[in-house]
């Protein structure tokens, strides 16, 4: 790769730009950690100004594709490193996230020591790059673990024995034929193993694991104990081949496209210009390539899309054939619908409090209808977590939980925070209260999951409103006192 990317002379060209890009294109279909490392090295050392920009675009497709190759992703190292640098020690840890820290003896330092920066600049740079690469590998591994829920045959989980990430996950072991026992960590040797999923567990078992994770402040690498389960509904049994469960939502199209890429869904860009398509489909392949989920959607207004039906197709003789929903494996259905729920939860305009007073009338009508609607599965899980979290806070005596609201009693008014959208109604007349959150609401509490930011947002609003006499924001005060 070095010979392709760097000219043998001081020239700012490269021997074969076409071959370099062809290797990167092939890596989209056959990604490995080794080829990604080599391509990143080529990006760093090349003298051609345009090559890094083009490779960066290709990395956005290559690295997510690596998550679909479970046998490759599972051989990624965990990145645990402890290395002496002069009189100090650099430590890379992967518990709950990748961190590069610096130590002097037993004392953790707040930043890179000045002596290390002065005497070992290249080593500092190398360790920072290693930490960044480890974080990328961890992301890939987490995606592979999630994809393993629908894989058949099961992924080679035993390759992860000794990896720090396994200790924070719940595993099931077949201790007798057809008898599975759940444990934290890969703790039972020499028997078949699979990842625990709440769809295969009883209600009491799910509750017990959630209490274990929350009570022990166990930061899982992805949402497992609190994972949502999506079962086939009577309405979907009636429609037969499609689901309308998440149809009719007005969403921010730019954010939706970004989530498609992040969750491994492929789609074409839609637009209103001549020759462009206004309707399209996003697709994700699951179950080792044997099933495909499709979300139909179309442009609604400039910059906004409207969600539509979800279909499933089975690969049959090399051809994708539409399948009745009742024939879709339970975990394939649940995992696909979970993604679609996440798309709506993160991109729908009903979660933006500013839409109450802006936009076209038909979009405001949608906001009013959806901002306080019945809870989806993801919001039901959030409700379950909040009921435990609130009980441990100083405002517990001011809070009660209803079917879809967290009710907070302030000194000036009582407030109802919707557990899906985080929008607020004020009693006694259900007046809407617009509170636009900051970038990163903080509560000081351990949160068992935070996939879409809504859990922290609801808690931060609850703390704010429970002490409503201390609010100084003039916009909020004016609304409360009207």
DOFI-350615 format. One record per residue (C-alpha): residue in one letter; z, x, y. Coordinates in Angstrom, 1 decimal. Each point is the difference from the previous one (the first is absolute). Example, Ala and Ser with C-alpha at 12.3 -4.5 7.8 and 13.67 -1.06 7.14 Angstrom:
<pts>
('A' (7.8 12.3 -4.5))
('S' (-0.7 1.4 3.4))
</pts>
This chain:
<pts>
('X' (0.0 0.0 0.0))
('X' (0.8 2.9 2.4))
('X' (-3.5 1.4 -0.6))
('X' (-1.5 -3.4 0.9))
('X' (2.1 -0.7 3.1))
('X' (0.1 3.4 1.7))
('X' (-2.9 2.2 1.0))
('X' (0.1 3.7 -1.2))
('X' (-0.6 1.0 3.6))
('X' (2.0 -1.0 3.2))
('X' (-2.5 -2.9 0.5))
('X' (1.5 -3.4 0.7))
('X' (-2.2 -1.6 -2.6))
('X' (0.5 -0.3 -3.8))
('X' (-2.2 0.8 -3.0))
('X' (-0.4 -3.5 -1.3))
('X' (1.3 -3.0 2.0))
('X' (-2.0 -2.3 -2.2))
('X' (1.6 1.3 -3.2))
('X' (3.5 -0.2 1.5))
('X' (-0.5 -3.6 0.9))
('X' (-1.5 -0.8 -3.4))
('X' (3.1 1.4 -1.7))
('X' (2.1 -2.2 2.3))
('X' (-2.2 -3.0 -0.8))
('X' (0.4 0.6 -3.7))
('X' (3.7 0.3 0.4))
('X' (0.1 -3.6 1.1))
('X' (-1.0 -0.9 -3.6))
('X' (1.8 2.7 -1.8))
('X' (3.0 1.0 2.2))
('X' (2.5 2.6 -1.2))
('X' (2.9 1.8 1.8))
('X' (-1.9 3.3 -0.4))
('X' (-3.2 -1.1 1.7))
('X' (1.9 -1.6 2.8))
('X' (2.0 3.2 0.5))
('X' (-3.3 2.0 0.0))
('X' (-1.6 -2.3 2.5))
('X' (3.0 0.1 2.3))
('X' (-0.2 3.8 -0.2))
('X' (-3.7 -0.1 0.9))
('X' (0.8 -2.3 2.9))
('X' (2.6 2.5 1.3))
('X' (-2.1 3.2 -0.2))
('X' (-3.4 -1.2 0.9))
('X' (-1.3 1.1 3.5))
('X' (-2.4 -2.9 0.4))
('X' (1.4 -2.5 2.5))
('X' (-1.5 -3.1 -1.5))
('X' (1.0 0.6 -3.7))
('X' (3.8 -0.8 0.4))
('X' (-0.8 -3.4 1.6))
('X' (-2.3 -1.0 -2.8))
('X' (2.4 1.2 -2.7))
('X' (2.8 -2.0 1.6))
('X' (-2.1 -3.1 -0.3))
('X' (-0.6 0.7 -3.7))
('X' (3.7 0.7 -0.7))
('X' (0.8 -3.6 1.0))
('X' (-2.0 -1.1 -3.0))
('X' (0.7 2.8 -2.4))
('X' (3.8 0.0 0.1))
('X' (0.5 -3.8 -0.6))
('X' (-2.5 0.3 -2.8))
('X' (2.3 2.6 -1.7))
('X' (2.6 -2.8 -0.4))
('X' (-2.3 -1.8 -2.4))
('X' (-0.2 3.0 -2.4))
('X' (3.5 -0.4 -1.5))
('X' (-0.4 2.9 -2.4))
('X' (-0.8 2.3 3.0))
('X' (2.6 -1.4 2.4))
('X' (2.8 0.4 -2.6))
('X' (-0.4 3.8 -0.2))
('X' (0.6 0.4 3.7))
('X' (3.1 2.3 0.6))
('X' (3.1 -1.4 1.6))
('X' (0.0 2.7 2.7))
('X' (3.6 1.0 -0.4))
('X' (0.2 3.5 1.6))
('X' (2.9 2.3 0.9))
('X' (-1.2 3.3 1.6))
('X' (1.7 2.8 1.8))
('X' (-1.6 1.0 3.4))
('X' (1.8 2.9 1.5))
('X' (3.7 -0.9 0.3))
('X' (-0.7 -3.7 -0.3))
('X' (-1.1 -2.4 -2.7))
('X' (-2.8 -2.6 0.2))
('X' (0.5 -3.1 -2.1))
('X' (-2.6 -2.7 -0.8))
('X' (1.5 -3.2 -1.4))
('X' (-1.7 -3.2 -1.2))
('X' (3.0 -2.4 -0.3))
('X' (-0.9 -3.1 2.1))
('X' (-2.7 1.9 1.8))
('X' (-1.3 3.6 0.4))
('X' (2.1 2.2 2.3))
('X' (-0.3 3.7 0.8))
('X' (3.5 1.2 1.1))
('X' (1.4 3.4 0.9))
('X' (3.4 1.3 -1.1))
('X' (2.3 2.9 0.9))
('X' (2.3 0.3 -3.0))
('X' (1.4 -3.5 -0.5))
('X' (-0.7 -1.2 3.5))
('X' (-3.1 -2.1 0.7))
('X' (-1.7 0.9 3.3))
('X' (-1.6 -2.5 2.4))
('X' (-3.3 1.9 0.3))
('X' (-1.8 3.2 -1.1))
('X' (2.2 3.0 0.9))
('X' (-1.4 2.1 2.8))
('X' (0.2 3.2 -2.1))
('X' (-2.1 -1.7 -2.7))
('X' (-2.6 -1.2 2.6))
('X' (-0.2 3.5 1.4))
('X' (0.0 2.1 -3.1))
('X' (-1.7 -2.3 -2.6))
('X' (-2.5 -2.3 1.9))
('X' (-2.5 0.0 -2.8))
('X' (2.6 -1.0 -2.5))
('X' (1.2 -2.8 2.2))
('X' (-3.5 -1.3 0.3))
('X' (-0.6 0.2 -3.7))
('X' (3.2 -1.9 -0.8))
('X' (-0.8 -2.7 2.5))
('X' (-3.4 -0.4 -1.6))
('X' (1.6 -0.2 -3.4))
('X' (2.4 -2.7 1.2))
('X' (-2.9 -2.0 1.4))
('X' (-2.0 0.4 -3.2))
('X' (3.0 -1.0 -2.1))
('X' (0.4 -3.2 2.1))
('X' (-3.7 -0.8 -0.6))
('X' (0.6 0.5 -3.8))
('X' (3.1 -2.2 0.0))
('X' (-2.0 -2.8 1.7))
('X' (-2.7 0.4 -2.7))
('X' (2.6 0.0 -2.8))
('X' (1.7 -3.2 1.4))
('X' (-3.4 -1.8 0.1))
('X' (-0.7 1.1 -3.6))
('X' (3.4 -1.3 -1.1))
('X' (-0.6 -3.4 1.6))
('X' (-3.5 -0.2 -1.5))
('X' (1.6 0.7 -3.4))
('X' (1.4 -3.5 -0.1))
('X' (-3.4 -1.4 -1.0))
('X' (-1.2 3.0 -2.0))
('X' (-0.9 -0.3 -3.7))
('X' (0.8 2.2 -1.9))
('X' (3.2 0.9 2.0))
('X' (-0.3 3.2 2.1))
('X' (1.4 3.3 -1.3))
('X' (3.5 -0.6 1.6))
('X' (1.6 2.7 -2.1))
('X' (-1.9 2.6 2.0))
('X' (2.4 -0.8 2.8))
('X' (3.1 1.1 -1.9))
('X' (2.1 2.2 2.3))
('X' (-1.8 -1.3 3.1))
('X' (2.5 -1.0 2.7))
('X' (-1.9 -3.2 0.7))
('X' (0.8 -1.5 -3.5))
('X' (3.8 -0.1 0.7))
('X' (-0.5 -2.7 2.7))
('X' (-2.1 -2.3 -2.1))
('X' (0.9 -2.6 -2.6))
('X' (-1.6 0.6 -3.5))
('X' (-0.2 -2.0 -3.1))
('X' (0.3 1.6 -3.5))
('X' (-1.0 -1.7 -3.3))
('X' (3.2 0.7 -1.9))
('X' (-1.1 -2.2 -2.9))
('X' (-3.3 -1.7 -0.7))
('X' (-0.6 -2.5 2.8))
('X' (3.5 0.7 1.5))
('X' (-0.1 1.6 3.5))
('X' (3.0 1.4 1.8))
('X' (0.1 0.8 3.7))
('X' (1.6 3.2 1.4))
('X' (-0.2 2.1 3.1))
('X' (-2.0 3.2 -0.6))
('X' (-1.9 1.3 -3.0))
('X' (3.3 0.1 -2.0))
('X' (-1.0 -1.1 -3.5))
('X' (-2.1 2.5 -1.8))
('X' (-2.6 -0.4 -2.8))
('X' (-0.7 -3.8 0.4))
('X' (-2.8 -1.9 1.8))
('X' (0.7 -0.3 3.7))
('X' (-1.4 -2.2 2.8))
('X' (1.0 -0.7 3.6))
('X' (2.3 -3.0 0.5))
('X' (-1.5 -3.0 1.8))
('X' (1.9 -3.1 1.2))
('X' (-2.6 -2.2 -1.5))
('X' (1.1 1.1 -3.5))
('X' (3.7 -0.5 0.8))
('X' (2.5 -2.9 0.2))
('X' (1.3 -1.2 3.3))
('X' (3.5 1.4 -0.8))
('X' (-1.5 3.4 -0.9))
('X' (-2.0 0.1 3.2))
('X' (3.1 -0.8 2.0))
('X' (2.0 2.7 -1.7))
('X' (-2.6 2.7 0.7))
('X' (-0.3 -1.0 3.6))
('X' (3.8 0.3 0.4))
('X' (-0.2 3.4 -1.7))
('X' (-2.7 1.3 2.4))
('X' (1.6 -1.5 3.1))
('X' (3.6 0.8 -0.9))
('X' (-0.9 3.6 -0.9))
('X' (-2.2 0.4 3.0))
('X' (-2.7 1.1 -2.3))
('X' (-3.3 0.7 1.8))
('X' (-2.8 -0.8 -2.4))
('X' (-3.4 1.6 0.5))
('X' (-1.6 -3.4 0.1))
('X' (1.2 -3.6 0.0))
('X' (1.1 -0.5 -3.7))
('X' (3.4 -1.8 -0.3))
('X' (-0.9 -2.3 3.0))
('X' (-3.6 -0.4 -1.1))
('X' (-1.5 -3.4 0.5))
('X' (-1.3 -2.0 -3.0))
('X' (-3.0 -2.4 0.4))
('X' (-0.4 -2.6 -2.6))
('X' (-2.9 -2.4 -0.5))
('X' (0.7 -3.2 1.9))
('X' (-1.0 -3.6 -1.0))
('X' (-2.6 0.0 2.9))
('X' (-1.6 3.1 -1.4))
('X' (-0.1 -1.4 -3.5))
('X' (-1.9 -3.0 1.6))
('X' (-2.5 2.1 1.9))
('X' (-0.6 2.0 -3.2))
('X' (-1.9 3.1 1.2))
('X' (1.3 0.7 3.5))
('X' (3.3 0.0 2.0))
('X' (0.4 -1.4 3.5))
('X' (3.6 1.2 0.2))
('X' (-0.8 2.4 2.9))
('X' (-3.1 -1.6 1.4))
('X' (-0.3 -1.1 3.6))
('X' (2.0 2.8 1.7))
('X' (-1.3 1.5 3.3))
('X' (0.5 3.8 -0.2))
('X' (-0.6 3.1 2.0))
('X' (-3.2 1.3 -1.5))
('X' (0.5 3.7 0.9))
('X' (3.5 0.0 -1.6))
('X' (-1.3 -1.9 -3.0))
('X' (-2.7 2.6 -0.6))
('X' (2.6 2.8 0.2))
('X' (2.1 -1.8 -2.6))
('X' (-3.0 -0.5 -2.3))
('X' (-0.5 3.8 -0.1))
('X' (3.7 0.7 -0.4))
('X' (0.4 -2.3 -3.0))
('X' (-3.2 1.0 -1.7))
('X' (-2.1 -3.0 0.9))
('X' (-3.7 0.6 0.8))
('X' (-1.9 -2.1 2.6))
('X' (-3.0 0.1 2.3))
('X' (0.6 0.0 3.8))
('X' (-0.8 -3.4 1.5))
('X' (-1.4 -0.6 3.5))
('X' (-1.8 -2.4 2.4))
('X' (-2.9 2.3 0.8))
('X' (-3.5 -0.6 -1.2))
('X' (-0.4 0.5 -3.7))
('X' (3.8 0.3 -0.6))
('X' (1.9 -2.2 -2.5))
('X' (2.6 -2.5 1.4))
('X' (1.4 -0.7 -3.5))
('X' (1.0 2.5 -2.7))
('X' (2.2 0.9 -2.9))
('X' (2.7 2.6 -0.6))
('X' (0.3 1.1 -3.6))
('X' (2.6 1.9 -2.0))
('X' (-0.5 1.1 -3.7))
('X' (3.1 -0.2 -2.2))
('X' (1.1 0.4 -3.6))
('X' (-1.8 3.2 -0.7))
('X' (-3.3 -1.4 1.4))
('X' (-0.1 -3.2 -2.1))
('X' (1.0 -2.5 2.7))
('X' (-1.0 -0.4 3.6))
('X' (1.6 -2.1 2.8))
('X' (-2.0 -1.2 3.0))
('X' (1.2 -1.3 3.3))
('X' (-2.7 -1.9 2.0))
('X' (0.3 0.2 3.8))
('X' (-2.2 -0.5 3.1))
('X' (0.0 0.8 3.7))
('X' (1.8 -2.7 2.1))
('X' (0.0 1.4 3.6))
('X' (-0.9 3.4 1.3))
('X' (2.6 2.3 -1.6))
('X' (1.4 -2.7 -2.3))
('X' (-0.8 -1.2 -3.5))
('X' (0.9 -3.0 -2.1))
('X' (1.2 0.4 -3.6))
('X' (-1.5 -2.2 -2.8))
('X' (0.1 -0.3 -3.8))
('X' (1.2 2.6 -2.6))
('X' (-2.1 0.3 -3.2))
('X' (0.4 2.1 -3.1))
('X' (-2.7 1.5 -2.2))
('X' (0.1 1.5 -3.4))
('X' (-2.3 2.9 -1.1))
('X' (-2.0 -1.3 -2.9))
('X' (-2.7 2.2 -1.5))
('X' (-0.4 2.0 3.2))
('X' (-0.3 -3.2 2.1))
('X' (2.7 -1.6 2.3))
('X' (0.5 -3.6 -1.0))
('X' (2.2 -2.5 1.9))
('X' (3.1 -0.9 -2.1))
('X' (2.2 -3.1 0.1))
('X' (3.3 0.8 1.7))
('X' (2.0 -1.0 -3.1))
('X' (-1.7 2.8 -2.0))
('X' (0.9 2.8 2.5))
('X' (2.9 2.1 -1.4))
('X' (3.2 -0.8 1.8))
('X' (0.6 3.4 1.5))
('X' (-3.6 0.4 1.1))
('X' (0.3 -3.4 1.8))
('X' (3.4 0.8 1.5))
('X' (-0.9 3.5 1.3))
('X' (-3.3 -1.2 1.5))
('X' (1.6 -3.0 1.8))
('X' (2.8 2.3 1.2))
('X' (-2.6 2.1 1.8))
('X' (-1.6 -3.1 1.6))
('X' (3.4 -1.2 1.1))
('X' (0.7 3.4 1.6))
('X' (-3.4 -0.1 1.8))
('X' (0.9 -3.4 1.5))
('X' (3.6 1.0 0.8))
('X' (-1.0 3.1 1.9))
('X' (-3.1 -1.2 1.8))
('X' (0.4 -3.7 0.7))
('X' (0.3 -0.9 3.7))
('X' (2.9 -2.3 -0.9))
('X' (2.3 3.0 -0.2))
('X' (-0.8 1.0 3.6))
('X' (2.3 -2.0 2.4))
('X' (-2.4 0.5 2.9))
('X' (-2.5 -2.4 -1.6))
('X' (2.1 -3.0 1.0))
('X' (-1.6 0.2 3.5))
('X' (-3.3 1.7 -0.4))
('X' (-3.4 -0.2 -1.7))
('X' (-2.3 -2.9 -0.7))
('X' (1.5 -3.4 -0.7))
('X' (-1.0 0.0 -3.6))
('X' (1.8 3.4 -0.6))
('X' (3.1 -1.3 1.8))
('X' (0.0 -3.0 -2.2))
('X' (-0.1 2.2 -3.1))
('X' (2.9 2.1 1.4))
('X' (2.1 -3.1 0.6))
('X' (-0.7 -1.2 -3.5))
('X' (0.6 3.2 -1.9))
('X' (2.7 1.7 2.1))
('X' (2.8 -2.1 -1.6))
('X' (-1.7 -1.1 -3.3))
('X' (1.5 0.0 -3.5))
('X' (0.8 3.5 -1.3))
('X' (-2.4 2.0 -2.2))
('X' (1.2 2.0 -2.9))
('X' (0.4 3.1 2.1))
('X' (2.2 -1.9 2.5))
('X' (2.1 -1.5 -2.9))
('X' (0.8 3.6 -1.1))
('X' (0.8 0.9 3.6))
('X' (2.4 -3.0 0.1))
('X' (1.7 1.2 -3.2))
('X' (0.5 3.5 1.5))
('X' (1.2 -1.3 3.3))
('X' (2.6 -2.2 -1.5))
('X' (1.7 3.1 -1.5))
('X' (-0.5 2.2 3.1))
('X' (1.4 -2.5 2.5))
('X' (3.2 -0.4 -2.0))
('X' (0.8 3.7 0.6))
('X' (-0.5 -0.1 3.8))
('X' (2.2 -0.7 2.9))
('X' (-2.0 -3.1 0.9))
('X' (0.4 -1.6 -3.4))
('X' (2.3 -2.7 1.4))
('X' (-2.7 -1.0 2.5))
('X' (-2.8 -0.4 -2.6))
('X' (-1.0 -2.5 -2.6))
('X' (-3.1 -0.1 -2.2))
('X' (-2.2 -3.1 -0.4))
('X' (-3.1 -0.5 -2.1))
('X' (-2.2 1.8 2.5))
('X' (2.1 1.1 2.9))
('X' (2.8 2.4 0.8))
('X' (2.2 -2.0 2.4))
('X' (1.9 2.1 2.5))
('X' (2.8 -1.4 2.2))
('X' (0.2 1.6 3.4))
('X' (2.3 -0.9 2.9))
('X' (-2.7 -1.5 2.0))
('X' (-2.2 -1.7 -2.6))
('X' (-0.6 -0.1 -3.8))
('X' (-3.2 1.6 -1.2))
('X' (-2.2 -0.4 -3.1))
('X' (-2.0 3.1 -1.1))
('X' (-2.8 -0.9 -2.4))
('X' (0.2 2.2 -3.1))
('X' (-3.8 0.3 -0.3))
('X' (-1.3 0.6 3.6))
('X' (3.3 1.1 1.6))
('X' (-0.8 -2.5 2.8))
('X' (3.0 -1.7 1.7))
('X' (0.9 -3.6 0.8))
('X' (3.0 -0.9 2.2))
('X' (2.3 -3.0 -0.7))
('X' (0.4 -2.8 0.9))
('X' (-3.5 -0.7 1.1))
('X' (-2.0 2.5 -2.1))
('X' (-1.2 1.8 3.1))
('X' (-2.0 3.1 -0.9))
('X' (1.5 3.4 1.0))
('X' (-2.4 2.9 0.4))
('X' (1.6 3.3 -0.8))
('X' (-2.5 2.9 -0.3))
('X' (1.5 2.7 -2.2))
('X' (-0.2 3.7 0.8))
('X' (-2.0 2.4 -2.1))
('X' (2.8 0.8 -2.5))
('X' (2.9 -2.4 -0.1))
('X' (3.1 1.6 -1.5))
('X' (3.0 -1.6 -1.5))
('X' (2.1 2.8 -1.4))
('X' (0.0 -1.8 -3.4))
('X' (-1.4 1.3 -3.3))
('X' (-3.1 -2.1 -0.7))
('X' (-1.0 -0.2 -3.6))
('X' (-3.7 -0.3 1.0))
('X' (-2.0 -0.1 3.2))
('X' (-3.7 -0.5 -1.0))
('X' (-1.1 -2.0 3.1))
('X' (2.8 0.6 2.5))
('X' (1.1 -3.6 0.0))
('X' (3.4 0.5 -1.6))
('X' (1.2 2.4 2.8))
('X' (-1.6 -2.2 2.6))
('X' (1.9 -3.1 -1.0))
('X' (3.3 1.9 -0.3))
('X' (-0.5 1.6 3.5))
('X' (-0.7 -3.5 1.5))
('X' (3.1 -1.4 -1.7))
('X' (2.2 2.7 1.5))
('X' (-1.5 -0.5 3.4))
('X' (0.5 -3.8 0.0))
('X' (3.5 0.0 -1.5))
('X' (1.1 1.8 3.2))
('X' (-2.3 -2.0 2.3))
('X' (2.3 0.3 3.0))
('X' (-0.7 3.8 0.0))
('X' (-3.8 -0.4 0.2))
('X' (-1.3 1.5 3.2))
('X' (-3.8 -0.5 -0.4))
('X' (-0.8 -2.5 2.8))
('X' (-2.8 -1.6 -2.0))
('X' (2.2 -0.8 -3.0))
('X' (2.9 -1.1 2.2))
('X' (-2.2 -2.4 1.9))
('X' (-1.3 -1.6 -3.2))
('X' (3.5 -0.4 -1.4))
('X' (1.4 -1.6 3.2))
('X' (-2.9 -2.4 0.7))
</pts>
